[in-house]
Amino acid sequence: MMRQPKHVSDSKTEQIQILMPEHINGAGRLFGGQLVEWIDVVAGVVARRHSGCNITTAAIDNLQFKAGAYANDTLVLIGRITHVGRTSMEVRVDTYVEDLGGFRRAVNRAYLVMVALDEKEQPTEVPGLILETEMERAEWASGERRHELRKQRRMEGY
Ligand SMILES: CCCCCCCCCCCCCCCC(=O)SCCNC(=O)CCNC(=O)[C@H](O)C(C)(C)COP(=O)(O)OP(=O)(O)OC[C@H]1O[C@@H](n2cnc3c(N)ncnc32)[C@H](O)[C@@H]1OP(=O)(O)O
């Protein structure tokens, strides 16, 4: 059954963390594994909101640590859906450190592929995506290329 398409804004998700001592690694910076866990949760919520289904992470396609974050920083994670296939959704998660003046410094960008699952845990069709802005259309076009590239890589056993 064809499902009603949704807007990018319908599933946009924001998570805030204040960095505590338990999030910091031996070098005094935010532990990357902790950040990946938060990123995965944000992407999971975006995918659940878009699909209305349980989801699983199929791939973390790209993960770039751009700058460090430190104890007591305010961390802002923003997840947006960028592309949908038949059963998969690509989610981009941007992470920033927000200073006391509200300025946000980018510390990480990640793209994840989430797959919607039916009650038998099998991949199931997801709603289409309504693109409204130039940025959303540009992300979709690059997402389309990445989707094809991933398929190609899987066929090659990469
Ligand atoms: C103090 C703190 C300490 C912290 C310490 C560190 C912690 C650091 C935490 C890190 C956190 C990490 C993130 C964990 C994330 C989970 O924990 S989620 C649980 C783990 N993930 C799983 O179990 C998924 C396992 N995989 C599967 O179940 C199946 O491969 C899948 C994903 C359901 C796909 O099933 P399939 O039979 O391949 O189905 P198929 O119809 O061929 O493909 C379905 C769709 O998936 C896409 N797809 C399939 N495989 C792939 C792939 N490899 N790539 C991209 N797309 C794919 C296909 O293109 C297709 O898309 P559409 O063309 O339909 O749009």
Ligand as a Chemical Component Dictionary entry (heavy atoms), coordinates in Angstrom:
data_LIG
# 
_chem_comp.id                   LIG 
_chem_comp.type                 NON-POLYMER 
_chem_comp.pdbx_formal_charge   0 
_chem_comp.three_letter_code    LIG 
# 
loop_
_chem_comp_atom.comp_id 
_chem_comp_atom.atom_id 
_chem_comp_atom.alt_atom_id 
_chem_comp_atom.type_symbol 
_chem_comp_atom.charge 
_chem_comp_atom.model_Cartn_x 
_chem_comp_atom.model_Cartn_y 
_chem_comp_atom.model_Cartn_z 
_chem_comp_atom.pdbx_ordinal 
LIG C1  C1  C 0 29.835 5.193  27.502 1  
LIG C2  C2  C 0 29.379 4.922  26.051 2  
LIG C3  C3  C 0 30.115 3.856  25.416 3  
LIG C4  C4  C 0 29.860 3.826  23.974 4  
LIG C5  C5  C 0 30.664 2.773  23.338 5  
LIG C6  C6  C 0 30.652 2.897  21.888 6  
LIG C7  C7  C 0 29.266 2.718  21.402 7  
LIG C8  C8  C 0 29.203 3.091  20.003 8  
LIG C9  C9  C 0 27.824 2.952  19.589 9  
LIG C10 C10 C 0 27.798 2.962  18.142 10 
LIG C11 C11 C 0 26.421 2.775  17.692 11 
LIG C12 C12 C 0 26.507 2.275  16.316 12 
LIG C13 C13 C 0 25.197 2.027  15.726 13 
LIG C14 C14 C 0 24.558 0.785  16.229 14 
LIG C15 C15 C 0 23.269 0.601  15.543 15 
LIG C16 C16 C 0 22.514 -0.486 16.118 16 
LIG O1  O1  O 0 22.765 -1.014 17.140 17 
LIG S1  S1  S 0 21.153 -1.042 15.128 18 
LIG C17 C17 C 0 21.326 -2.746 15.314 19 
LIG C18 C18 C 0 22.436 -3.236 14.440 20 
LIG N1  N1  N 0 21.978 -3.342 13.071 21 
LIG C19 C19 C 0 21.417 -4.463 12.647 22 
LIG O2  O2  O 0 21.225 -5.409 13.377 23 
LIG C20 C20 C 0 21.063 -4.514 11.170 24 
LIG C21 C21 C 0 21.529 -5.827 10.587 25 
LIG N2  N2  N 0 21.212 -5.875 9.159  26 
LIG C22 C22 C 0 20.006 -6.288 8.734  27 
LIG O3  O3  O 0 19.131 -6.668 9.525  28 
LIG C23 C23 C 0 19.770 -6.304 7.255  29 
LIG O4  O4  O 0 21.011 -6.294 6.565  30 
LIG C24 C24 C 0 18.922 -5.066 6.781  31 
LIG C25 C25 C 0 19.585 -3.755 7.134  32 
LIG C26 C26 C 0 17.527 -5.129 7.403  33 
LIG C27 C27 C 0 18.777 -5.138 5.252  34 
LIG O5  O5  O 0 18.230 -6.368 4.948  35 
LIG P1  P1  P 0 18.417 -7.037 3.482  36 
LIG O6  O6  O 0 17.973 -8.440 3.577  37 
LIG O7  O7  O 0 19.772 -6.713 2.973  38 
LIG O8  O8  O 0 17.304 -6.286 2.689  39 
LIG P2  P2  P 0 17.344 -5.628 1.257  40 
LIG O9  O9  O 0 15.926 -5.687 0.775  41 
LIG O10 O10 O 0 18.429 -6.198 0.376  42 
LIG O11 O11 O 0 17.728 -4.129 1.571  43 
LIG C28 C28 C 0 16.794 -3.304 2.228  44 
LIG C29 C29 C 0 17.275 -1.889 2.085  45 
LIG O12 O12 O 0 18.452 -1.731 2.843  46 
LIG C30 C30 C 0 19.482 -1.192 2.038  47 
LIG N3  N3  N 0 20.710 -1.787 2.523  48 
LIG C31 C31 C 0 20.926 -3.090 2.800  49 
LIG N4  N4  N 0 22.183 -3.263 3.248  50 
LIG C32 C32 C 0 22.758 -2.050 3.251  51 
LIG C33 C33 C 0 24.057 -1.575 3.600  52 
LIG N5  N5  N 0 25.006 -2.391 4.029  53 
LIG N6  N6  N 0 24.300 -0.256 3.465  54 
LIG C34 C34 C 0 23.359 0.597  3.046  55 
LIG N7  N7  N 0 22.099 0.218  2.699  56 
LIG C35 C35 C 0 21.817 -1.102 2.805  57 
LIG C36 C36 C 0 19.130 -1.618 0.621  58 
LIG O13 O13 O 0 19.682 -0.729 -0.352 59 
LIG C37 C37 C 0 17.622 -1.505 0.652  60 
LIG O14 O14 O 0 17.239 -0.140 0.495  61 
LIG P3  P3  P 0 16.071 0.295  -0.559 62 
LIG O15 O15 O 0 16.665 0.183  -1.934 63 
LIG O16 O16 O 0 14.911 -0.625 -0.333 64 
LIG O17 O17 O 0 15.750 1.678  -0.151 65 
# 
loop_
_chem_comp_bond.comp_id 
_chem_comp_bond.atom_id_1 
_chem_comp_bond.atom_id_2 
_chem_comp_bond.value_order 
_chem_comp_bond.pdbx_ordinal 
LIG C1  C2  SING 1  
LIG C2  C3  SING 2  
LIG C3  C4  SING 3  
LIG C4  C5  SING 4  
LIG C5  C6  SING 5  
LIG C6  C7  SING 6  
LIG C7  C8  SING 7  
LIG C8  C9  SING 8  
LIG C9  C10 SING 9  
LIG C10 C11 SING 10 
LIG C11 C12 SING 11 
LIG C12 C13 SING 12 
LIG C13 C14 SING 13 
LIG C14 C15 SING 14 
LIG C15 C16 SING 15 
LIG C16 O1  DOUB 16 
LIG C16 S1  SING 17 
LIG S1  C17 SING 18 
LIG C17 C18 SING 19 
LIG C18 N1  SING 20 
LIG N1  C19 SING 21 
LIG C19 O2  DOUB 22 
LIG C19 C20 SING 23 
LIG C20 C21 SING 24 
LIG C21 N2  SING 25 
LIG N2  C22 SING 26 
LIG C22 O3  DOUB 27 
LIG C22 C23 SING 28 
LIG C23 O4  SING 29 
LIG C23 C24 SING 30 
LIG C24 C25 SING 31 
LIG C24 C26 SING 32 
LIG C24 C27 SING 33 
LIG C27 O5  SING 34 
LIG O5  P1  SING 35 
LIG P1  O6  DOUB 36 
LIG P1  O7  SING 37 
LIG P1  O8  SING 38 
LIG O8  P2  SING 39 
LIG P2  O9  DOUB 40 
LIG P2  O10 SING 41 
LIG P2  O11 SING 42 
LIG O11 C28 SING 43 
LIG C28 C29 SING 44 
LIG C29 O12 SING 45 
LIG C29 C37 SING 46 
LIG O12 C30 SING 47 
LIG C30 N3  SING 48 
LIG C30 C36 SING 49 
LIG N3  C31 SING 50 
LIG N3  C35 SING 51 
LIG C31 N4  DOUB 52 
LIG N4  C32 SING 53 
LIG C32 C33 SING 54 
LIG C32 C35 DOUB 55 
LIG C33 N5  SING 56 
LIG C33 N6  DOUB 57 
LIG N6  C34 SING 58 
LIG C34 N7  DOUB 59 
LIG N7  C35 SING 60 
LIG C36 O13 SING 61 
LIG C36 C37 SING 62 
LIG C37 O14 SING 63 
LIG O14 P3  SING 64 
LIG P3  O15 DOUB 65 
LIG P3  O16 SING 66 
LIG P3  O17 SING 67 
# 
